[in-house]
Amino acid sequence: MKAPHVAARPLPRRTLLRGAGVTLALPALECMTPLFAKTPAPPRRMLIISNNLGVLPKFFFPVAAGRDYETSPYLTALADFRDDLTVFSGLSHPGVSGGHSADNCLLTAARGAFKSGFRNSISLDQFASEKLGQVTRFPALNLGVNIDKGNRSLSWTRDGVLLPAEDSAPKLYERMFVQGDKESVARQIHRLESRGSILDTLLDETKRFSRDLGSDDKVRLDQYVTSVREVEERMQTARAWETRPKPTTAEPPPADIQDKKLFFEKFDLMLAMAQLALESDSTRIVTLMADAFVTPVLKLNENETSTETYHGLSHHGQAEEKVRQLQEIDRQQMKLLNKTLSNLAAKKESGERLLDRTMVFYGSSMGDANIHDNTNLPILLAGGGFRHGQHIVFRRDNNAPLCNLFVSMMQRMGIETESFASSTGRVSGLEMS
């Protein structure tokens, strides 16, 4: 009797052929498909929220470490999600200082912000979206509240170029859900094709130009050509997405809020738009910067307006009234974060809460705005399928790299990377559930 065939362990799709210094990716083969192929799991997502003035640290951080920590005054607003979040103490970006100028480095960890010759580096969201590929209409969405669009952003390209944040909810809604007519779609495709033809010409000229270059210049030029090819590939993908119908939503178009004094209302609206983007799978990575630095006198609640600008309050010098107003501002933001977590927990995707598939990062590049300190950053991570319910503490006098947490987050999304920027590995103490 012929022995039954026992299937070997499936080869990973990323198996490579290596020999004589050549690496070649294999095509899809039958042996790469499991015997009992399963329906792909729902995607994992990432929502990154930042306030560039941070919070009052003594009201944010718990005193004790571990799972039995006593809830801090600010974290009481998130008490219902204690088991769904982890608070971190003693994290920062090594060598990243400069006070307010470090806000552009929260997701890059680039040193020397705004010093002579400073050049930013690629941000976490852009790095992750490059690794994932354009599996959604928008590889990543970069949003803002009261943001100085020309000078501040959480998102930066591989070449250190600022990507402006979208601060208009109606414009974002239109981009995500409003299908253009055939003529407007055709015009957009034509624009993309025109850019493609320019790149083709540029590549031809580059080949001709490279003939007389030295070896070092040829290496630099090759790197440039690689970047151009990557842009070309992204435009081809963009053309394909232009021909696909946009998702539908039961949510009506939002009304715009232009008054910068209504900081919390604007924050709430953009958080809702971020959730809508993730729910509709328009993207799987959203960044949102609340630019407190340029926020003017603001409405604290229904009955009170701040006595000065948000930035002015942040330099409180322990003045009792300023601290009281800042506490009100920070609590309001914790309430908005609680609302976001509640909404994500209420949505189901393949039997799971959307919160369990979505990492929600809240943090700042400012540890203490009063003294322009960029260490001991207030960092909180919720959801995403980690084993939460703890306060993880690192040394306050020699912080662990925040990028270690970024590596853990990317690995949770299925991105094969062992390092990012200043990381030294994964963040210790945080386990997957």
Residue pairs with C-beta under 8 A, 6 or more apart in sequence:
7 35
8 31
10 31
10 32
10 33
10 34
10 35
11 29
11 31
11 32
12 32
13 28
13 32
14 25
14 416
15 26
15 32
16 23
16 24
16 25
16 26
17 23
17 24
17 25
17 26
26 32
41 350
42 349
42 350
42 352
42 357
43 135
43 281
43 284
43 357
44 284
44 357
44 358
44 359
44 384
44 385
44 412
44 413
44 414
45 278
45 284
45 285
45 286
45 357
45 358
45 359
45 413
46 125
46 128
46 284
46 285
46 286
46 358
46 359
46 361
46 384
46 409
46 413
47 274
47 275
47 278
47 286
47 288
47 340
47 358
47 359
47 360
47 361
48 107
48 124
48 125
48 154
48 285
48 286
48 287
48 288
48 361
49 271
49 288
49 290
49 337
49 340
49 360
49 361
49 362
49 363
50 103
50 106
50 154
50 287
50 288
50 289
50 290
50 362
50 363
50 364
50 365
51 289
51 290
51 292
51 333
51 364
52 100
52 103
52 106
52 152
52 289
52 290
52 291
52 292
52 293
52 364
52 365
52 366
53 292
53 293
53 310
53 311
53 314
53 364
53 366
53 369
54 364
54 365
54 366
54 367
54 368
54 369
54 377
54 378
55 74
55 330
55 333
55 364
55 378
56 323
56 326
56 327
56 330
57 367
57 368
57 376
57 378
59 72
59 73
59 74
59 327
59 330
60 72
60 74
60 75
60 330
60 378
61 72
61 87
61 89
61 378
61 391
62 69
62 70
62 71
62 72
62 75
62 87
62 391
63 69
63 70
63 72
64 70
64 391
65 89
65 391
65 392
65 393
66 390
66 391
67 389
67 390
67 391
69 87
69 390
69 391
71 79
71 82
73 327
74 330
74 331
74 334
75 82
75 87
75 334
77 331
77 334
77 335
77 337
77 338
78 85
78 334
78 337
78 338
78 341
78 382
80 338
80 342
81 338
81 341
81 345
81 382
82 389
83 388
83 389
84 341
84 345
84 355
84 382
84 383
84 388
84 389
85 341
85 380
85 381
85 382
85 383
85 388
85 389
86 380
86 381
86 382
86 386
86 388
86 389
86 390
86 391
86 392
86 430
87 379
87 380
87 390
87 391
87 392
88 379
88 380
88 381
88 391
88 392
88 393
88 394
88 405
88 427
89 376
89 391
89 392
89 393
89 394
89 396
90 376
90 393
90 394
90 395
90 396
90 399
90 400
91 376
91 377
91 379
91 394
91 399
91 400
91 401
91 402
91 404
91 405
91 427
92 367
92 374
92 375
92 376
92 377
92 399
92 401
92 402
93 102
93 105
93 106
93 109
93 111
93 365
93 374
93 401
93 402
93 403
93 421
93 422
94 109
94 111
94 399
94 401
94 422
95 111
95 112
95 422
96 102
96 105
96 109
96 110
96 111
96 113
96 365
96 374
97 113
97 374
98 112
98 113
98 114
98 115
98 374
99 366
99 372
99 374
100 293
100 366
100 369
100 372
101 113
101 114
102 113
102 365
102 366
102 374
103 152
103 289
103 293
103 364
103 365
103 366
104 113
104 120
104 152
104 153
104 154
104 156
104 162
105 111
105 113
105 120
105 365
106 154
106 363
106 364
106 365
107 123
107 124
107 125
107 154
107 155
107 156
107 287
107 406
108 120
108 121
108 122
108 123
108 124
108 156
108 160
108 421
109 121
109 401
109 402
109 403
109 420
109 421
109 422
110 118
110 119
110 120
110 121
110 160
110 421
112 118
113 120
119 160
120 156
120 160
120 161
120 162
121 156
121 158
121 160
121 421
122 130
122 156
122 157
122 158
122 160
123 154
123 155
123 156
123 287
124 406
124 409
124 410
124 420
125 140
125 142
125 154
125 155
125 285
125 287
126 140
126 155
126 156
126 157
126 158
126 163
127 410
127 420
128 140
128 285
128 410
128 413
128 415
129 139
129 140
129 285
130 139
130 158
131 410
131 415
131 416
131 417
132 139
132 284
132 285
132 413
132 414
132 415
133 139
134 234
134 237
134 238
134 241
135 284
136 281
136 282
136 283
136 284
137 176
137 241
137 244
137 246
137 282
137 283
138 175
138 176
138 277
138 282
138 283
139 283
139 285
140 155
140 283
140 285
140 286
140 287
141 166
141 172
141 274
141 277
141 282
141 283
141 285
141 286
141 287
142 153
142 154
142 155
142 163
142 164
142 165
142 166
142 286
142 287
143 165
143 166
143 167
143 172
143 270
143 273
143 274
143 286
143 287
143 288
143 289
144 152
144 153
144 165
144 166
144 167
144 270
144 288
144 289
144 290
144 291
145 167
145 263
145 266
145 267
145 270
145 288
145 289
145 290
145 291
146 167
146 260
146 263
146 266
146 290
146 291
146 292
146 294
146 295
147 153
147 165
147 167
147 289
147 290
147 291
147 294
148 291
148 293
148 294
149 164
149 165
149 167
150 162
150 164
151 162
152 165
152 289
152 291
152 293
153 162
153 163
153 164
153 165
153 289
154 165
154 287
154 288
154 289
155 162
155 163
155 165
155 287
156 162
156 163
157 163
158 227
159 227
165 287
165 289
166 172
166 175
167 270
168 256
169 254
169 255
169 256
169 257
169 269
169 270
169 273
170 253
170 254
170 255
170 256
172 273
172 277
173 253
173 254
173 273
173 276
174 253
176 246
176 247
176 249
176 276
176 277
176 280
176 282
177 246
177 247
177 248
177 249
177 280
178 246
179 245
179 246
180 188
185 242
185 243
188 242
189 239
189 242
189 243
192 235
192 238
192 239
192 242
193 239
195 235
196 232
196 235
196 236
199 228
199 231
199 232
199 235
202 228
203 225
203 228
203 229
206 221
206 224
206 225
206 228
209 221
210 218
210 221
213 221
247 280
247 281
247 282
249 276
249 280
251 276
254 269
254 272
254 273
257 265
257 266
257 269
260 266
260 295
260 296
260 298
261 296
261 297
261 298
261 299
261 305
262 298
262 299
263 290
263 292
263 295
263 298
263 299
263 310
264 298
264 299
264 332
264 333
264 336
267 290
267 333
267 336
268 336
268 339
270 288
271 288
271 336
271 339
271 340
272 343
274 286
274 288
274 340
275 340
275 343
275 344
276 282
277 283
277 286
278 284
278 286
278 354
278 358
279 347
279 354
284 413
290 333
292 310
292 311
292 314
293 310
293 311
294 311
295 309
295 310
295 311
296 309
296 310
297 305
297 306
297 307
297 308
297 309
298 305
298 306
298 309
298 310
298 329
299 305
299 306
300 306
300 325
300 328
300 329
300 332
301 328
301 332
304 328
306 313
306 325
306 329
307 313
307 321
307 322
307 325
310 329
313 322
313 325
313 326
313 329
314 326
314 369
314 370
315 369
315 370
316 322
316 323
316 326
316 370
317 370
318 370
337 360
337 362
337 380
340 360
341 355
341 360
341 382
341 383
344 353
344 354
344 355
344 358
344 360
344 383
345 353
345 354
345 355
346 353
347 353
347 354
347 355
348 354
349 357
353 383
355 382
355 383
356 383
356 384
356 385
357 383
357 384
357 385
358 383
358 384
359 381
359 382
359 383
359 384
359 386
359 409
359 412
359 413
360 381
360 382
360 383
360 384
361 379
361 380
361 381
361 409
362 378
362 379
362 380
362 381
362 382
363 377
363 378
363 379
363 380
363 402
364 377
364 378
365 374
365 377
366 372
366 373
366 374
366 377
367 373
367 374
367 375
367 376
367 377
367 378
368 376
375 396
375 399
376 396
376 399
377 402
379 402
379 405
381 388
381 405
381 409
381 430
382 388
384 409
384 412
385 412
385 432
385 433
386 412
386 430
386 431
386 432
386 433
387 430
387 431
387 432
387 433
388 433
390 429
392 427
392 428
392 429
392 430
394 400
400 427
400 428
401 422
401 423
401 424
403 420
403 421
403 422
403 423
404 423
404 424
404 425
404 426
404 427
404 428
405 427
405 430
406 420
406 421
406 423
407 417
407 418
407 419
407 420
407 423
407 425
407 426
407 427
408 426
408 427
408 430
410 417
410 420
411 417
411 426
412 432
418 425
419 425
